[in-house]
Amino acid sequence: MRTYKIGVVWQMYGYVEVEADNLTKAIKKVKKVSPPDNGKYIDGSINVWLSLRDSDNYGDGRKVKKQTNKIKKNI
């Protein structure tokens, strides 16, 4: 049996404290900080992330596009 490395993405929510002169500046500033370490997972938000650059599962990059399209049709 083979082991596969599958890319995934998901969403989380949380709160980040930033110091700023006003709300507009705080929102701009928060986009530049690390995600919160106390975030909560949003149920059902996980998705498979298929990238043409990820050829680990196929051995070489030549077959990646063909295999990726085949997989997308079966998801």
Helices and strands as residue ranges (DSSP letters): E 8-9, E 12-13, H 23-30, E 40-41, E 47-48, G 61-63, H 64-74
